[in-house]
């Protein structure tokens, strides 16, 4: 029996949208706030904020806030790699690093997220591996819904807790 690798996971989804749009969904404030976050700030190394539609690049930092969570639930990190078209990689706090790749497969555009360097202690396995994988699965489904003309599935009510969509 093979052992499960708790230090990483991969989630993939096909999205009927141009790769350029899907890249901007990760790399720009307006993109991230469209499908994922209630606040996404990208800062240049000099501390100035990037514009809403200006793509983050290597060395930028971010501040993220989620719908359904108070301002105390904040994530800060760094953009580790961004090529402007199909690769966007960022640190994700104690939960490791995330790499997003956008590519064609079987006439479909695939968005693939790999989260790695996840600690393999009890907290890492349960909170970050299982918790983040569940979260990314929902948010990628929300990305598909929005970019294919559907509904925004996020819970935006901070009073409504313990739901899968926030």
ZAPA-722047 format. One record per atom (N, C-alpha, C, O): residue in three letters; y, x, z. Coordinates in steps of 0.2 Angstrom, whole numbers, padded with zeros to 4 digits, always signed. Layout:
ALAYXZ/...
***
This chain:
UNK-0006+0004+0000/UNK+0000+0000+0000/UNK+0006+0004+0000/UNK+0007+0009+0004/UNK+0011+0003-0005/UNK+0017+0007-0005/UNK+0022+0005+0001/UNK+0022-0001+0003/UNK+0026+0009+0003/UNK+0031+0008+0008/UNK+0037+0005+0005/UNK+0039+0008-0001/UNK+0041+0001+0008/UNK+0047-0002+0005/UNK+0052+0003+0007/UNK+0053+0006+0012/UNK+0057+0004+0002/UNK+0063+0008+0003/UNK+0069+0004+0005/UNK+0072+0001+0002/UNK+0070+0005+0012/UNK+0075+0001+0015/UNK+0082+0004+0014/UNK+0087+0002+0016/UNK+0082+0010+0011/UNK+0088+0014+0010/UNK+0092+0012+0004/UNK+0098+0014+0002/UNK+0089+0007+0000/UNK+0093+0005-0006/UNK+0090-0002-0009/UNK+0084-0004-0007/UNK+0094-0005-0013/UNK+0091-0011-0016/UNK+0095-0012-0023/UNK+0101-0009-0024/UNK+0093-0016-0027/UNK+0096-0017-0034/UNK+0096-0025-0035/UNK+0091-0028-0034/UNK+0102-0027-0037/UNK+0102-0034-0039/UNK+0105-0034-0046/UNK+0110-0031-0047/UNK+0103-0039-0050/UNK+0105-0039-0057/UNK+0106-0046-0059/UNK+0103-0051-0057/UNK+0111-0048-0063/UNK+0112-0054-0066/UNK+0115-0054-0073/UNK+0118-0049-0075/UNK+0113-0058-0077/UNK+0116-0059-0084/UNK+0122-0063-0084/UNK+0121-0069-0080/UNK+0127-0061-0087/UNK+0133-0065-0087/UNK+0136-0066-0094/UNK+0137-0060-0097/UNK+0137-0072-0096/UNK+0139-0073-0103/UNK+0147-0072-0103/UNK+0151-0076-0103/UNK+0149-0065-0103/UNK+0156-0063-0104/UNK+0156-0056-0106/UNK+0152-0053-0106/UNK+0162-0055-0109/UNK+0163-0048-0112/UNK+0162-0043-0107/UNK+0165-0044-0101/UNK+0159-0037-0108/UNK+0159-0031-0103/UNK+0166-0029-0101/UNK+0166-0028-0095/UNK+0171-0029-0105/UNK+0177-0027-0103/UNK+0180-0032-0097/UNK+0183-0030-0092/UNK+0179-0038-0098/UNK+0181-0043-0093/UNK+0177-0042-0086/UNK+0180-0043-0081/UNK+0171-0041-0087/UNK+0166-0040-0081/UNK+0168-0033-0077/UNK+0168-0033-0071/UNK+0170-0028-0081/UNK+0172-0022-0078/UNK+0179-0023-0074/UNK+0179-0021-0068/UNK+0183-0027-0077/UNK+0190-0028-0074/UNK+0188-0033-0068/UNK+0192-0033-0063/UNK+0183-0037-0068/UNK+0181-0041-0062/UNK+0180-0036-0056/UNK+0181-0039-0050/UNK+0178-0030-0057/UNK+0177-0026-0051/UNK+0183-0021-0050/UNK+0185-0020-0044/UNK+0186-0019-0055/UNK+0191-0013-0055/UNK+0198-0016-0054/UNK+0202-0011-0052/UNK+0200-0022-0054/UNK+0206-0024-0053/UNK+0207-0029-0047/UNK+0202-0033-0045/UNK+0213-0030-0044/UNK+0214-0034-0039/UNK+0213-0042-0041/UNK+0209-0045-0038/UNK+0216-0043-0047/UNK+0215-0050-0049/UNK+0208-0052-0051/UNK+0206-0057-0050/UNK+0204-0047-0053/UNK+0197-0048-0055/UNK+0193-0049-0049/UNK+0189-0054-0048/UNK+0194-0045-0044/UNK+0190-0046-0037/UNK+0192-0052-0034/UNK+0187-0055-0031/UNK+0198-0054-0034/UNK+0200-0060-0030/UNK+0198-0067-0034/UNK+0198-0072-0031/UNK+0196-0066-0040/UNK+0194-0072-0044/UNK+0187-0074-0042/UNK+0186-0080-0042/UNK+0183-0069-0041/UNK+0176-0071-0040/UNK+0173-0069-0033/UNK+0168-0072-0031/UNK+0176-0064-0029/UNK+0173-0061-0024/UNK+0177-0062-0017/UNK+0175-0064-0012/UNK+0183-0059-0017/UNK+0187-0058-0011/UNK+0193-0063-0011/UNK+0196-0065-0016/UNK+0196-0064-0005/UNK+0203-0067-0004/UNK+0208-0062-0005/UNK+0214-0064-0006/UNK+0207-0056-0003/UNK+0212-0050-0004/UNK+0208-0044-0006/UNK+0203-0042-0003/UNK+0211-0041-0011/UNK+0208-0035-0014/UNK+0214-0030-0015/UNK+0218-0032-0020/UNK+0215-0025-0011/UNK+0221-0021-0012/UNK+0218-0014-0014/UNK+0214-0011-0011/UNK+0220-0011-0020/UNK+0218-0004-0022/UNK+0224+0000-0021/UNK+0230-0002-0024/UNK+0223+0006-0018/UNK+0229+0010-0017/UNK+0228+0017-0020/UNK+0222+0019-0020/UNK+0233+0019-0023/UNK+0233+0026-0027/UNK+0233+0031-0021/UNK+0234+0030-0015/UNK+0231+0037-0023/UNK+0231+0043-0018/UNK+0237+0044-0014/UNK+0238+0046-0008/UNK+0243+0042-0018/UNK+0250+0043-0014/UNK+0251+0037-0010/UNK+0257+0037-0007/UNK+0247+0032-0009/UNK+0248+0026-0005/UNK+0251+0020-0008/UNK+0251+0015-0004/UNK+0253+0021-0014/UNK+0256+0015-0017/UNK+0251+0010-0020/UNK+0245+0013-0022/UNK+0252+0004-0020/UNK+0247-0001-0022/UNK+0247-0001-0030/UNK+0252-0001-0033/UNK+0241-0002-0032/UNK+0240-0004-0039/UNK+0242-0011-0041/UNK+0242-0015-0036/UNK+0244-0012-0047/UNK+0246-0019-0049/UNK+0240-0023-0049/UNK+0234-0021-0049/UNK+0241-0030-0050/UNK+0236-0035-0050/UNK+0231-0034-0055/UNK+0225-0035-0054/UNK+0233-0031-0061/UNK+0228-0030-0067/UNK+0228-0023-0068/UNK+0225-0021-0074/UNK+0229-0019-0064/UNK+0229-0011-0065/UNK+0222-0009-0062/UNK+0221-0010-0056/UNK+0218-0006-0066/UNK+0211-0004-0064/UNK+0212+0002-0059/UNK+0216+0007-0060/UNK+0208+0001-0054/UNK+0207+0007-0049/UNK+0203+0012-0052/UNK+0199+0011-0057/UNK+0204+0018-0050/UNK+0201+0024-0053/UNK+0198+0029-0047/UNK+0200+0027-0041/UNK+0195+0034-0049/UNK+0192+0038-0044/UNK+0197+0041-0039/UNK+0203+0043-0041/UNK+0195+0041-0033/UNK+0200+0043-0027/UNK+0204+0038-0025/UNK+0207+0039-0019/UNK+0205+0032-0028/UNK+0209+0026-0025/UNK+0205+0024-0019/UNK+0199+0025-0018/UNK+0209+0020-0014/UNK+0205+0017-0008/UNK+0206+0010-0009/UNK+0211+0007-0013/UNK+0203+0006-0005/UNK+0203-0001-0005/UNK+0203-0004+0002/UNK+0201-0001+0007/UNK+0206-0010+0002/UNK+0206-0015+0008/UNK+0203-0021+0005/UNK+0206-0024+0001/UNK+0198-0024+0008/UNK+0195-0030+0006/UNK+0195-0035+0012/UNK+0193-0034+0017/UNK+0197-0042+0011/UNK+0196-0047+0015/UNK+0192-0053+0012/UNK+0193-0054+0006/UNK+0188-0056+0015/UNK+0184-0061+0012/UNK+0186-0068+0014/UNK+0189-0069+0020/UNK+0185-0073+0010/UNK+0186-0080+0011/UNK+0181-0082+0017/UNK+0175-0079+0017/UNK+0182-0087+0021/UNK+0178-0089+0026/UNK+0177-0084+0032/UNK+0173-0086+0037/UNK+0181-0079+0032/UNK+0181-0074+0038/UNK+0188-0072+0040/UNK+0193-0072+0036/UNK+0189-0071+0046/UNK+0196-0070+0049/UNK+0198-0063+0046/UNK+0194-0059+0044/UNK+0204-0061+0047/UNK+0207-0055+0045/UNK+0204-0049+0049/UNK+0204-0043+0046/UNK+0201-0050+0054/UNK+0198-0044+0058/UNK+0191-0042+0054/UNK+0189-0036+0056/UNK+0189-0046+0050/UNK+0183-0044+0046/UNK+0186-0041+0039/UNK+0187-0044+0034/UNK+0187-0034+0040/UNK+0190-0031+0034/UNK+0186-0025+0032/UNK+0182-0022+0037/UNK+0186-0023+0026/UNK+0182-0017+0024/UNK+0187-0012+0020/UNK+0191-0014+0016/UNK+0187-0006+0022/UNK+0191-0001+0019/UNK+0186+0004+0016/UNK+0180+0006+0019/UNK+0187+0007+0010/UNK+0183+0011+0007/UNK+0186+0015+0001/UNK+0193+0015+0000/UNK+0183+0019-0003/UNK+0185+0023-0008/UNK+0182+0022-0014/UNK+0176+0020-0014/UNK+0185+0022-0020/UNK+0182+0022-0027/UNK+0179+0029-0028/UNK+0183+0034-0028/UNK+0173+0029-0029/UNK+0170+0036-0030/UNK+0169+0037-0038/UNK+0169+0043-0039/UNK+0168+0032-0042/UNK+0168+0034-0049/UNK+0170+0027-0053/UNK+0168+0022-0051/UNK+0173+0028-0058/UNK+0176+0023-0062/UNK+0177+0026-0069/UNK+0181+0030-0070/UNK+0174+0023-0074/UNK+0174+0026-0081/UNK+0179+0021-0085/UNK+0179+0023-0091/UNK+0181+0016-0083/UNK+0185+0011-0087/UNK+0182+0007-0092/UNK+0185+0003-0095/UNK+0175+0007-0091/UNK+0171+0002-0096/UNK+0165-0001-0093/UNK+0164-0007-0094/UNK+0161+0003-0090/UNK+0154+0000-0088/UNK+0151+0003-0082/UNK+0145+0002-0080/UNK+0155+0007-0078/UNK+0153+0010-0072/UNK+0158+0010-0067/UNK+0164+0012-0068/UNK+0157+0007-0061/UNK+0161+0007-0055/UNK+0158+0008-0049/UNK+0153+0004-0047/UNK+0159+0013-0045/UNK+0156+0015-0039/UNK+0160+0016-0033/UNK+0166+0019-0034/UNK+0158+0013-0027/UNK+0163+0013-0022/UNK+0159+0014-0015/UNK+0153+0012-0015/UNK+0162+0017-0010/UNK+0159+0017-0004/UNK+0159+0011+0000/UNK+0164+0007-0002/UNK+0155+0009+0004/UNK+0154+0002+0007/UNK+0153+0003+0015/UNK+0149+0000+0017/UNK+0158+0007+0018/UNK+0157+0008+0025/UNK+0151+0010+0027/UNK+0148+0015+0024/UNK+0148+0008+0033/UNK+0142+0011+0036/UNK+0136+0008+0032/UNK+0131+0011+0033/UNK+0137+0004+0027/UNK+0132+0001+0023/UNK+0130+0005+0017/UNK+0125+0003+0013/UNK+0133+0011+0016/UNK+0131+0015+0011/UNK+0136+0015+0005/UNK+0142+0014+0006/UNK+0134+0016-0001/UNK+0138+0016-0007/UNK+0135+0011-0012/UNK+0129+0009-0012/UNK+0140+0008-0016/UNK+0138+0003-0022/UNK+0140+0006-0028/UNK+0145+0008-0029/UNK+0135+0005-0033/UNK+0136+0007-0040/UNK+0135+0001-0044/UNK+0130-0003-0044/UNK+0140-0001-0048/UNK+0140-0007-0053/UNK+0139-0004-0060/UNK+0144+0000-0062/UNK+0134-0006-0064/UNK+0134-0004-0071/UNK+0134-0011-0075/UNK+0131-0016-0073/UNK+0137-0010-0081/UNK+0137-0016-0085/UNK+0134-0014-0092/UNK+0137-0009-0094/UNK+0129-0017-0094/UNK+0126-0015-0100/UNK+0123-0021-0104/UNK+0122-0026-0101/UNK+0120-0020-0110/UNK+0117-0025-0114/UNK+0110-0024-0113/UNK+0107-0018-0113/UNK+0106-0030-0113/UNK+0099-0030-0113/UNK+0097-0036-0115/UNK+0099-0042-0113/UNK+0092-0036-0120/UNK+0090-0042-0124/UNK+0095-0047-0126/UNK+0095-0053-0124/UNK+0100-0045-0129/UNK+0106-0049-0131/UNK+0110-0052-0125/UNK+0113-0057-0126/UNK+0109-0049-0119/UNK+0113-0052-0114/UNK+0117-0046-0110/UNK+0115-0040-0111/UNK+0123-0048-0107/UNK+0127-0043-0104/UNK+0124-0044-0096/UNK+0124-0049-0093/UNK+0122-0038-0094/UNK+0119-0037-0087/UNK+0124-0034-0083/UNK+0127-0029-0084/UNK+0125-0037-0077/UNK+0129-0034-0071/UNK+0124-0032-0066/UNK+0120-0036-0063/UNK+0123-0025-0065/UNK+0118-0022-0060/UNK+0122-0019-0055/UNK+0126-0014-0056/UNK+0120-0021-0048/UNK+0123-0017-0043/UNK+0117-0014-0039/UNK+0112-0017-0037/UNK+0118-0008-0037/UNK+0113-0004-0033/UNK+0117-0002-0027/UNK+0123+0001-0027/UNK+0115-0004-0021/UNK+0117-0001-0015/UNK+0112+0004-0012/UNK+0107+0002-0011/UNK+0115+0010-0011/UNK+0111+0015-0008/UNK+0114+0019-0002/UNK+0119+0017+0000/UNK+0110+0023+0000/UNK+0112+0027+0006/UNK+0113+0022+0012/UNK+0117+0023+0017/UNK+0109+0017+0012/UNK+0109+0012+0018/UNK+0105+0015+0024/UNK+0099+0018+0023/UNK+0108+0016+0030/UNK+0104+0018+0035/UNK+0098+0014+0036/UNK+0097+0008+0035/UNK+0092+0018+0038/UNK+0086+0015+0039/UNK+0084+0013+0046/UNK+0078+0013+0048/UNK+0089+0013+0051/UNK+0087+0011+0057/UNK+0087+0003+0058/UNK+0088+0000+0052/UNK+0086+0000+0063/UNK+0085-0007+0064/UNK+0091-0010+0061/UNK+0091-0015+0057/UNK+0097-0008+0063/UNK+0103-0011+0061/UNK+0104-0011+0054/UNK+0106-0016+0050/UNK+0103-0005+0051/UNK+0103-0004+0044/UNK+0099-0008+0040/UNK+0101-0011+0035/UNK+0093-0009+0042/UNK+0088-0013+0038/UNK+0089-0020+0038/UNK+0089-0024+0033/UNK+0091-0023+0044/UNK+0093-0030+0045/UNK+0100-0032+0043/UNK+0101-0036+0039/UNK+0105-0028+0045/UNK+0111-0030+0044/UNK+0114-0029+0037/UNK+0117-0033+0034/UNK+0113-0022+0035/UNK+0115-0020+0029/UNK+0111-0021+0023/UNK+0113-0023+0018/UNK+0104-0019+0024/UNK+0100-0020+0018/UNK+0099-0028+0017/UNK+0100-0030+0011/UNK+0096-0031+0022/UNK+0095-0038+0021/UNK+0101-0042+0020/UNK+0102-0047+0016/UNK+0106-0041+0024/UNK+0113-0045+0024/UNK+0116-0044+0018/UNK+0119-0048+0015/UNK+0117-0037+0016/UNK+0121-0036+0010/UNK+0117-0038+0004/UNK+0121-0041-0001/UNK+0111-0038+0003/UNK+0107-0040-0002/UNK+0108-0048-0003/UNK+0109-0050-0009/UNK+0108-0051+0002/UNK+0109-0058+0002/UNK+0116-0060+0000/UNK+0117-0064-0004/UNK+0121-0056+0003/UNK+0128-0057+0001/UNK+0129-0056-0007/UNK+0132-0060-0010/UNK+0127-0050-0009/UNK+0128-0048-0016/UNK+0124-0053-0021/UNK+0127-0055-0026/UNK+0119-0056-0019/UNK+0115-0061-0023/UNK+0120-0067-0024/UNK+0120-0070-0029/UNK+0122-0069-0018/UNK+0127-0075-0019/UNK+0133-0074-0023/UNK+0135-0077-0028/UNK+0136-0068-0022/UNK+0143-0067-0025/UNK+0142-0065-0033/UNK+0146-0067-0037/UNK+0136-0062-0034/UNK+0135-0061-0042/UNK+0133-0068-0045/UNK+0135-0069-0051/UNK+0130-0073-0041/UNK+0129-0079-0044/UNK+0136-0083-0045/UNK+0137-0087-0050/UNK+0140-0082-0040/UNK+0147-0085-0041/UNK+0151-0082-0046/UNK+0155-0085-0050/UNK+0150-0075-0048/UNK+0153-0072-0053/UNK+0151-0075-0060/UNK+0155-0077-0064/UNK+0144-0076-0060/UNK+0141-0080-0066/UNK+0144-0087-0067/UNK+0146-0089-0072/UNK+0145-0090-0062/UNK+0147-0097-0062/UNK+0154-0097-0064/UNK+0156-0101-0069/UNK+0159-0093-0062/UNK+0166-0093-0064/UNK+0167-0090-0071/UNK+0171-0093-0074/UNK+0164-0085-0072/UNK+0165-0082-0079/UNK+0161-0086-0085/UNK+0163-0085-0090/UNK+0157-0090-0083/UNK+0154-0095-0088/UNK+0157-0102-0088/UNK+0154-0106-0091/UNK+0163-0102-0084/UNK+0166-0109-0084/UNK+0164-0114-0079/UNK+0166-0119-0080/UNK+0161-0111-0074/UNK+0158-0116-0069/UNK+0163-0116-0063/UNK+0169-0114-0063/UNK+0160-0118-0057/UNK+0164-0119-0051/UNK+0164-0112-0047/UNK+0160-0108-0048/UNK+0169-0112-0043/UNK+0170-0107-0038/UNK+0166-0109-0032/UNK+0167-0114-0029/UNK+0160-0106-0030/UNK+0156-0108-0025/UNK+0157-0105-0018/UNK+0154-0107-0013/UNK+0163-0101-0017/UNK+0164-0098-0011/UNK+0167-0103-0006/UNK+0170-0108-0007/UNK+0165-0102+0001/UNK+0167-0106+0006/UNK+0174-0103+0008/UNK+0174-0097+0010/UNK+0179-0107+0008/UNK+0186-0104+0009/UNK+0189-0107+0016/UNK+0194-0106+0018/UNK+0184-0110+0020/UNK+0186-0113+0026/UNK+0184-0108+0032/UNK+0178-0108+0033/UNK+0188-0105+0035/UNK+0186-0100+0040/UNK+0183-0103+0046/UNK+0180-0100+0050/UNK+0184-0110+0047/UNK+0181-0114+0053/UNK+0174-0115+0051/UNK+0170-0117+0056/UNK+0172-0115+0045/UNK+0165-0117+0043/UNK+0161-0111+0043/UNK+0162-0106+0039/UNK+0157-0110+0048/UNK+0153-0103+0049/UNK+0145-0104+0047/UNK+0143-0110+0047/UNK+0142-0099+0047/UNK+0135-0098+0046/UNK+0133-0102+0040/UNK+0128-0106+0040/UNK+0136-0101+0034/UNK+0134-0104+0028/UNK+0133-0098+0023/UNK+0136-0092+0024/UNK+0129-0099+0018/UNK+0127-0093+0013/UNK+0133-0091+0008/UNK+0132-0086+0005/UNK+0138-0095+0008/UNK+0143-0094+0003/UNK+0150-0091+0006/UNK+0155-0093+0003/UNK+0149-0088+0011/UNK+0155-0084+0014/UNK+0153-0078+0018/UNK+0157-0074+0020/
***
